């Protein structure tokens, strides 16, 4: 059976066990697995042989064992896996892991060095701790949603800020930080990761600017939220768009020279921005995106074509960098960042629920009869014909 993990990369030798879920957990697993960590995901038996989840690409770089955590035998397998792991990820609401018998005290009793991370939306305490939610709810409370979108209404920036940036990526930072500290102290700890907290962290620069009086607390009224005519997108003659980010004076001068217009930057004159944007918008509508790309993509114009998801992998810059890869016919982002001494192996296919159940159980030392009984009783499930 194909292993979805590599022995290469800077995290080779790191072992992470995580409970299955959608969004930030698998994304963190992908980040760590891409860089060589051994990531085992515990999925629910009922998910085996179901249609692939919406975040299937993020299941790469991991292995999946399907277990019933409510069954004592399933819990024992989780305990045994955690005993060999550097870190564990709990994706449940506060208190659920304890009721299942896989809380931090349960698992760290057998592995004191274990870093136990808890991934939730609102965190482990506070009046919202037990509430269900999604990315849009968490970024609504952090101020991030209010700051994003056109002046008329907030628009969620996909589910990037809460689920992935403030959630899965900071979960990876928390896990690795805890592992480094445990290597020094010999003892693990509990890491409380909340998407609300993480999305607030991502807004640090804007809270700083707000305190300085250089950021207006409304949308499309600031330097980098589409308010400034020198930092926004413009429609081209063919209905596509071009992105302009000419914040510095010399870059703005280069942009205007290439556009063939004379529009003052008026960096601090917010009231003039809309008038200037109208002039620039009219100019951009005179040519197609491809025509403007030939004219504007220079070392100092800070202008770029806005590419669709289908277009981005074929752009010359992305091709040259190998920014995207194809796995089993699916085009997807390549592992990042890049490492000069310990480059990771190319990503493999995603691990769907139960793909490696039998292999993982065998690695724990369970004999064939013991594995067969777990499968027959529905405590564990293997995907495909073996299940």
C-alpha positions in Angstrom: 0.0 0.0 0.0 1.4 3.4 -1.0 2.7 5.6 1.8 1.6 9.2 1.5 4.6 10.5 3.6 8.1 11.1 2.6 11.4 10.5 4.4 12.8 13.7 3.0 12.5 17.3 4.1 13.5 19.3 7.2 10.8 17.7 9.4 11.8 14.1 8.7 11.6 12.2 12.0 8.8 14.4 13.4 5.6 12.4 14.2 2.2 14.1 14.4 -1.1 12.4 15.2 -4.3 14.3 14.6 -8.0 13.7 14.8 -9.7 14.1 11.4 -11.8 17.0 10.4 -12.2 19.7 7.8 -10.2 22.8 7.1 -7.4 23.8 9.5 -6.4 20.3 10.7 -5.8 18.8 7.3 -4.2 22.0 6.1 -1.7 21.9 9.0 -1.2 18.2 8.2 -0.4 19.1 4.6 2.1 21.8 5.6 3.9 19.5 8.0 3.7 16.4 5.8 4.9 18.4 2.7 8.1 19.1 4.7 8.7 15.5 5.7 6.9 15.0 9.0 5.1 11.7 9.5 1.4 12.7 9.9 -1.2 10.2 10.8 -4.8 11.3 10.7 -7.5 9.5 12.7 -10.7 9.6 10.6 -14.2 8.2 11.5 -15.1 4.7 10.1 -18.3 6.1 8.6 -16.2 8.3 6.3 -14.5 5.3 4.6 -15.3 4.8 0.9 -17.4 8.0 0.9 -17.0 10.7 -1.8 -13.8 12.6 -1.3 -14.0 15.6 1.0 -14.0 19.1 -0.4 -10.5 19.7 1.0 -9.1 16.5 -0.6 -5.9 18.1 -1.9 -5.0 19.1 1.7 -5.1 15.4 2.7 -1.7 14.8 0.9 1.4 14.2 2.9 -0.6 12.2 5.5 -1.7 8.7 6.3 -5.2 7.9 7.5 -6.4 5.3 9.9 -10.2 5.0 10.4 -11.1 4.3 14.1 -14.1 4.5 16.3 -12.8 6.7 19.1 -15.9 5.9 21.1 -15.0 2.3 21.4 -12.5 1.4 24.1 -10.4 -0.6 21.6 -10.3 2.4 19.2 -9.2 4.6 22.1 -6.4 2.2 23.0 -5.1 2.4 19.4 -5.1 6.2 19.6 -3.3 6.1 23.0 -0.7 3.7 21.5 -0.2 6.0 18.5 0.1 9.1 20.7 2.7 7.3 22.8 5.0 7.3 19.8 4.2 10.8 18.6 5.8 14.2 19.2 2.4 16.0 18.9 -1.3 15.4 18.9 -4.1 17.6 17.5 -7.6 17.7 19.0 -10.1 19.3 16.6 -13.2 19.0 18.9 -15.1 21.5 20.9 -13.8 22.0 24.4 -14.5 19.0 26.6 -15.2 16.5 23.9 -11.8 14.9 23.9 -11.9 14.4 27.6 -15.3 12.7 27.3 -13.8 10.4 24.7 -10.8 9.6 26.9 -8.2 11.2 24.7 -7.8 14.6 26.5 -4.4 16.0 27.3 -4.2 14.3 30.7 -5.1 10.9 29.2 -2.5 11.0 26.4 0.3 12.8 28.3 0.1 10.2 31.1 1.7 7.8 28.7 3.9 10.3 26.8 4.9 13.3 29.0 6.8 14.8 26.0 3.7 15.0 23.9 2.7 18.4 22.7 -1.1 18.5 22.8 -2.7 21.1 20.5 -6.3 22.1 20.6 -7.7 23.5 17.4 -11.0 25.4 17.8 -12.8 28.4 16.4 -13.2 30.5 19.6 -10.7 28.9 21.9 -11.0 26.9 25.1 -12.6 29.6 27.2 -14.8 32.6 27.0 -18.6 32.9 26.4 -18.3 31.7 22.8 -16.2 28.7 23.5 -19.0 26.1 23.0 -20.6 27.8 20.0 -20.4 26.2 16.5 -19.0 28.4 13.8 -17.0 28.7 10.6 -14.3 31.0 9.3 -16.7 33.9 8.6 -17.9 33.9 12.2 -14.4 33.9 13.7 -13.1 36.7 11.4 -16.2 38.7 12.2 -15.2 38.9 15.9 -11.5 39.7 15.1 -12.2 42.8 13.0 -10.8 41.2 9.9 -14.2 40.8 8.1 -15.2 44.4 8.8 -12.0 45.6 7.1 -12.5 43.5 4.0 -14.6 44.1 0.9 -16.2 47.1 -0.8 -17.4 50.1 1.1 -21.0 48.9 0.9 -20.6 45.6 2.8 -18.0 43.3 4.3 -17.0 40.4 2.0 -15.2 37.3 3.3 -11.8 36.9 1.8 -12.6 33.2 0.9 -12.0 31.3 4.1 -8.3 32.0 4.1 -7.9 34.3 7.2 -9.7 32.1 9.8 -9.4 28.5 8.6 -6.0 28.5 7.0 -3.9 31.5 7.9 -5.2 32.1 11.5 -6.0 28.4 12.0 -4.0 25.7 10.2 -0.9 27.8 9.7 -0.7 29.0 13.3 -1.5 25.5 14.4 1.7 24.4 12.6 3.6 27.2 14.2 2.3 26.2 17.6 3.0 22.5 17.2 6.6 23.1 16.0 7.2 25.6 18.8 6.0 23.1 21.3 8.1 20.4 19.9 11.2 22.5 20.0 10.5 23.5 23.6 9.8 19.8 24.6 13.2 18.8 23.1 14.9 21.3 25.5 12.8 20.7 28.6 11.8 17.0 28.2 8.1 17.8 28.8 5.3 18.7 26.5 2.5 21.1 27.0 -1.0 22.0 25.8 -1.3 24.5 23.0 -4.6 26.4 22.7 -5.1 27.4 19.0 -8.1 29.5 18.1 -9.0 30.7 14.7 -10.4 33.9 16.3 -7.1 34.6 17.9 -5.1 33.7 14.8 -7.1 36.0 12.5 -6.6 38.8 15.0 -2.9 38.1 14.9 -2.9 38.5 11.2 -4.5 41.9 11.6 -1.7 43.2 13.8 -0.4 45.8 11.4 -3.8 47.3 10.9 -4.5 47.6 14.6 -1.1 49.3 14.9 -2.0 51.7 12.1 -5.4 52.3 13.6 -3.8 53.3 16.9 -1.4 55.7 15.0 -4.3 57.3 13.3 -3.1 56.2 9.8 -5.9 53.7 9.2 -9.6 54.6 8.9 -11.9 52.0 10.5 -14.0 51.6 7.3 -13.6 49.8 4.0 -12.1 51.1 0.8 -10.8 54.2 2.6 -7.1 53.2 3.2 -3.9 52.5 1.4 -4.2 48.7 1.0 -7.9 48.0 1.1 -8.8 49.3 -2.4 -9.3 52.9 -1.3 -6.1 54.3 -2.9 -6.0 54.6 -6.7 -2.5 53.3 -6.6 -3.4 50.1 -4.8 -6.4 48.5 -6.3 -7.6 46.5 -9.3 -8.8 47.9 -12.6 -11.0 46.3 -15.3 -9.4 45.9 -18.8 -11.1 46.1 -22.2 -11.7 42.3 -22.3 -13.5 42.2 -18.9 -10.4 41.0 -17.0 -8.5 42.8 -14.4 -5.1 44.3 -13.6 -3.6 44.7 -10.1 -1.8 47.9 -9.2 0.4 48.1 -6.1 2.5 51.2 -6.7 2.8 52.5 -3.2 6.2 54.1 -3.5 6.6 57.3 -5.4 9.1 56.0 -7.9 7.0 53.0 -8.7 4.0 55.1 -9.1 5.9 57.4 -11.5 6.9 54.4 -13.6 3.4 53.1 -13.7 1.9 56.4 -14.9 4.6 56.8 -17.5 3.8 53.4 -18.8 0.1 54.1 -18.7 0.7 57.4 -20.5 -1.2 59.5 -18.0 -0.4 62.3 -15.6 -2.3 61.7 -12.3 -0.8 62.9 -9.1 -0.3 60.3 -6.4 -1.6 62.5 -3.6 -0.5 59.8 -1.1 -2.2 61.4 1.9 -5.1 63.1 0.2 -7.8 60.5 0.7 -10.5 62.7 -0.8 -8.7 62.8 -4.2 -8.3 59.1 -4.6 -11.7 58.4 -6.1 -11.2 61.1 -8.7 -7.8 59.8 -9.7 -9.1 56.2 -9.8 -11.7 57.3 -12.4 -8.9 58.5 -14.7 -6.9 55.4 -14.3 -9.9 53.1 -14.7 -10.8 54.8 -18.0 -7.2 54.2 -19.2 -7.2 50.6 -18.2 -10.4 50.0 -20.1 -8.8 51.0 -23.4 -6.7 47.8 -23.7 -6.9 44.1 -22.9 -5.2 42.5 -20.0 -2.6 40.9 -22.3 -1.8 44.2 -23.9 -1.3 45.9 -20.5 0.8 43.0 -19.3 3.2 43.6 -22.2 3.3 47.3 -21.4 3.2 47.4 -17.6 5.2 44.4 -16.3 8.5 46.2 -15.7 11.0 46.1 -12.9 9.4 49.1 -11.1 5.8 49.4 -12.1 4.3 47.1 -9.5 1.5 46.0 -11.8 0.4 42.4 -12.4 -2.4 40.7 -14.3 -5.1 39.2 -12.1 -5.1 35.5 -12.9 -7.9 33.0 -12.4 -7.3 29.7 -10.6 -7.2 28.0 -14.0 -4.8 30.5 -15.4 -2.3 30.8 -12.5 -0.5 27.5 -12.9 0.4 28.3 -16.6 1.9 31.7 -15.9 5.6 31.9 -16.9 6.7 32.9 -13.3 4.9 30.1 -11.7 6.1 27.6 -14.3 9.7 28.8 -13.8 9.4 28.4 -10.1 7.5 25.2 -10.1 4.9 26.9 -7.9 2.3 24.3 -8.9 2.6 20.5 -9.4 0.3 17.9 -10.8 -0.6 14.8 -8.8 -2.8 12.2 -10.3 -4.1 14.7 -12.8 -4.9 17.3 -10.2 -3.0 20.6 -10.4 -2.2 22.0 -6.9 0.3 24.2 -5.1 3.7 22.7 -4.6 5.2 22.4 -1.1 6.6 25.6 0.3 8.9 27.2 1.5 12.0 26.0 -0.3 15.0 24.4 1.5 18.5 24.3 0.2 19.8 21.4 2.3 16.8 19.4 3.0 14.3 19.7 0.1 11.1 17.7 0.6 10.0 15.0 -1.7 7.3 15.8 -4.3 3.8 15.4 -2.8 2.0 12.2 -3.3 -1.7 11.5 -3.6 -4.0 12.5 -0.8 -4.8 10.0 2.0 -8.6 9.4 2.1 -10.2 8.0 5.2 -9.0 4.5 6.0 -6.4 4.3 3.3 -3.6 3.1 5.6 -5.6 1.6 8.5 -4.1 -1.9 8.2 -0.6 -0.6 7.7 -0.7 1.6 10.7 -2.2 -1.1 12.9 0.5 -3.5 11.8 3.2 -0.9 12.6 1.9 -0.8 16.2 2.6 -4.5 16.5 -0.9 -5.9 16.2 -1.0 -9.3 14.6 -3.2 -10.3 11.7 -5.9 -11.8 13.9 -6.1 -8.7 16.1 -6.4 -6.5 13.1 -9.0 -8.7 11.5 -11.1 -8.6 14.7 -11.0 -4.8 14.8 -12.1 -4.6 11.2 -14.8 -7.2 11.7 -16.2 -5.4 14.7 -16.3 -2.0 12.9 -13.8 -0.5 15.4 -11.4 0.1 12.5 -12.1 0.2 8.7 -9.8 -0.1 5.8 -10.8 1.6 2.5 -11.3 -0.4 -0.6 -11.8 -4.1 -0.9 -9.9 -4.9 2.2 -12.5 -3.1 4.4 
